[in-house]
Amino acid sequence: MTPPEPVPKASGGSSPPFLPLAFRFAVSFGLLALHLAIPLESPSRGGDLYLAILAALFAESAWEAGRMTARGEGPFATPTVGWIRLNLVLDMLLVTLIVVFHGVDQERLATIYIFPVLASAFYLSIAGIVAVGLLSSAIHIAAVLLYTQQVLPPFGHSGAESAAEPYQLAYILGFTSLVIFGATLVVLVIRSQVENLRTDLSRSEAVVDELSALYRRVFESMFSGIVITDLRGRVASANPAAAKILHAHLDPGAPVEGYGFGDLQELMAQTRERRFEVSFPGPAGERRIVGGNLSPLLGAEGEPTGHLLVFQDLTEIKALEERTRLSERMAAVGELSSEMAHELRNPLASILGCVQLLKQGGQPPAMVDRVLTILLRESERVSGIVTDFLDYSRPRPVRLQAISLPALAEELRAAWETDPRRGGILLDMEDPPPVLIQGDAAWVHQVFTNLLSNARKALDGAEAPRIRIAFQRLEGRVAARVEDNGCGMTEERRRALFLPFASGFPEGTGLGMSLVFQFIQQMGWEIRVESEVGRGTAVSVEMPVASGGSRAT
């Protein structure tokens, strides 16, 4: 494994202190100052040499700190790997000097060896840390054996008096080695975790960089404009498409109102997504239309931190929609005109034939009466078609008012009983709830008249014809259900029920149910149709109850 990189400098010229150099500088200086203030015991074997070595180590550390300062890196900046190893060796020599001078039989002093081991964790690889631990233990063992066996001359408190019993010697060596190797093991575990964390951090940084680059590419490549603002509506960032759509450079910190979004302040005060559409003059004076969504930006705790505007240039789309609507209106006019011409052709042909018969003259009175009857009937049919068509194509504004449902039911019953076309069919009507409904009086009567007329036509040929109107009170509404047991409708016919001129009966203009649907929509009602061939049809109309209309007479 390659050694780790030296600790990088922090911003501003400061860097973490290089621990081996700082340790040697502080300890050597402190011991020199202490022994100068408190002279060594006399006689002291090798005291002058001890002080000389301390002074040499201090001088070396001061020189090294001065060299780093002269290079502009700070007195205790981290050097290269070679200097790191040299400093650790010098630290081990300083610890050995202290241990030997104060007595190799003092096992408590030997624990100072763990400092070089701990310091190596910041600068060396795992193999280097193990080497420092082994070297520290080997130097201590050599020093103890050489002085207790009197191989080396006495120095300080180490000499003949340091001789110990074999078990004491084994305890000193074993205890110190155990402390050193224990510290080495702890450092190795910590270093291994640090390496794993460093690897994970590198991977995370790579993923973050990749996601950041992807976000930037997506942000800048979108054709929709994106503007991010703070809570006060000031621009924080914007993509190139926003500037292109708005024909303006969006400066960070500028209020978004200055770019045509002045009417968004009310939306910004809300906490959910809103749709907006604004228009403003373009660079050539033309009107530009921009539409999109405005949504809040939420922080980690769910609190709002700003707003996000995503918008598109709708100018061309709006123009296309307008052309499409015009084309659809023209197509609808053409289709209605064609259907109306088809509906008018038959009565006009009958009228033309009758006119030709009358023009010939010499017809018997019975024939003249019959021709005049046909002329009146077909003229009324043409008049009905034209009237319904005008009602359908040019509806008047709705005039909503409170209408008594019981009174409406009585009007419908009376109109049904006096209608000569009912053919003796009875109308079974439930008693309606005493409420006021909201609707247009003329349209309401026309809706139910058309529904009853269609029900009557569907009963042609039925064995036991029956029409029933039932009422159901709902929350805030009343449902009226018009049922018959007539011929019923296929699914295809039911889907085309509200289309103009789509009548399924020989008589009628084909616009009745189209008018019913138009009136119901404008009054805010709802209609549903259920039908089955041979079993009849049921039409449900839901009508809102007028405000304060819970009771009606």
C-alpha positions, 0 to 999 in steps of 0.5 A: 500500500502506498503511503498516504499523502501529506496532510494538505494545507488548510485555506488561509495558509494555516495547516494542521501541525506536524506532530512528530516535529512539534513533539520533539521541539516541545519536549526537548525545549521543555526538558532543557528549560527544566534542567536549567532551572533545576540542576541535575542531581550530583553526581550525575553520570552522563548528565552533560551528554544528556543535556547536549543530546537534548540541545542537539535535538532541539536545535535540529527541530528548530532548524527544521521548523525554520526551514519550513517557515522560510519556504512559506509553509509554516513552522510545523507544516507537514513535510515529504514522506522521507522527512516524516520517517526521519522525524519519527526515528528522531522521536524514538531516539528522544524517547529512548534518551529519556527512558535510559537517563531516568532508568531502564527499570522504570516501566512507566516511562517506557509507555512514551514509546506509544507517541511515535506509534500514534503519530505515525497513523496520520502520515504512514501506511499500515506497513509503516505503522507496524514498522514504527511499532516493531522498531520502538519495541526493539529499541526498548528491548535493546536498551534494557538488555544492554544496560541491565547486562552492563554491556554499555557503560552506566548512563544517568540512572541506568547501570549496574543498579538497574540489574533486575531479577529475571522475572522483573526483567521479563515483566518490564519488557513484556509490559512495555511491548504489550503497551506498544503493540496494543497501541499499534493494534488500536492505531491499525484498526483506526487507520483501517477505518479511516482508509475505508471512510476515505474510500467511501468519501472519495466514492461519494464525492465522485457520485456527488460530482457526477450527479451535480454534472448531470443536474447541470446538464439537465438544467441547461439542456431543458427547452422549458424555462426554469427560474429559482427564486428566494422567498421574496421573489428574487432570482437565484438561478435560471437556465439558458432557456428561461433567458431565451423565452423571456428575451432578457438576461436574468441577473441573480438577485433581481426581482422576478416581477421585472421579467413579466411575472408581476402577477405571481406574488399572490401565487407565491404566498401559497404553499402548493403548486399553481398554474399561471399564464402571463403575457408581455410585449416581445422585443419587436412589440408583439405579444408573447404568452408564457405559461407554466407552473409555480411551486414552492421549494422545500428544505430538509425539514419541509419548510419553504426556502424559495419558489420554482418557476417552470414555464414554456413559450405558448405564443405559437401553441395559442395561435395554433389552438385558435386556428384549430378552434376556428377550424372546428367551429367551421366544421361544426357549422358545416356539419350542422348545416348539412344535417339541417338541410337534410331535415328540411328537405322532406317537409320542403318537398311535401310543401312543394308538392302541395303547392304544385297540386293547388296551382293546377286547380280543379281539385275537389274540396276534400283534396284541397282540405287535405293538401292544406292540412299537409301544408300546415303540418309541414310548415309547423315542422319547418318552423320547429326545426328552425326555432330549435336550431336557433336555440341551439346555436345562439343560446341566451344567457342563463337566468338562475332563480329559485324554483319550487320543485312541487310547483314544477311537478304540478305543472308537468303533470298538468301539461302531460294530462292536457297533451293530446299526443300522450295517447292515454299513457298515464304519468306515475309521479312520486310526490317531490320533496318540498325544496327549492331548486336552482335553475332557469325557469324556461329551461327547466320546463323545456328539459323535462318536457323533452325528457317526457316527450322522448319517453312517450315516443319510446313507448310506441308499440309497448304492451303496457306503456308506463312512464314514471318520475321518481325523486331522491334527496341528496346532500345539497341536491335533488335527483329526478329520475324519468323512467320508461319501459319502451324500446330502449337504446343500444350503446352506440345510440346512447353515446350519440344521444346528445349529438344534434340531429341524431334523433332515433324517432321518426318525428321530432327535429333531432335537436331536443336532447342536444338542447337538454344537454346544453341547458343542463350544462349551463345551469350547473346540473348533471345528467346520466342515461341508462338504457337497455334494448327492449327494457326501457330507458332511465334518465337521472337529472341532479339539480342543486338545491337553492340557498335557503331552499330546504322548504317549498310549497 
